[in-house]
Amino acid sequence: MSERIISGRPIFLAAAATVVLATGGLGFVVGTTGQERGRSMDLLVTQFQMSPLSMALFGMVLTTVVLAALFGLVSVVSRYDEDAGRSTR
């Protein structure tokens, strides 16, 4: 029987997209139910108004950056793993 290698990338991409969309939804809810609308929020080098759209975008961007960094690190580390491409059967 021939051995074939199945990539997990599509699964990780689908999971990442789901997490980013869920984070956007949560950010929208937080922005909608916020106590002080119109108040500006200072974050490191930028400043933005606290609205549903800005909170959703902020959550989605931050989640995307964190997931890209984590997946990038896993990708780099897997290059140095000698057994990564071998089957354990």
Secondary structure as UniProt FT lines:
FT   HELIX           9..32
FT   TURN            37..38
FT   STRAND          40..43
FT   TURN            44..45
FT   STRAND          46..49
FT   HELIX           52..79
FT   TURN            82..85
//
